[in-house]
């Protein structure tokens, strides 16, 4: 199963992804600045390596398109 890191999970996009995450067969990791500061490269790298995180961009686009389709039903 694919692991996906969602940073800024309390923001608009992060909140929407959290709400929709049960619809997808991925392991989501939701973080905020107090639990993971992505401006600290060493901290981010360690977190990603420990949790085997994949690049979210392509999957986010897929999720967006899926949500658009579901909203039209």
Phi, psi and omega in degrees: 000141182283136176261132181233127178266126176244108178271156181064043188292350178267355179279182183301305183293315179301319179296319179294318179295318178301317181296323183270348186304326179297343180283349186241148181268059177234158170267113179264138174244111181260123181231161174233172184303324181289340178257338178203113178265104185289351176282349177260097188304318181295321178294316179296315181299317179299315180298315182296316180295320181292330185249005180048063183274141177256162178294128187276336193305312181291324180286327177296319178297318178297317179298317180301313180296321178297317180296320178299319179294315181297324180292337180274350182280000000 
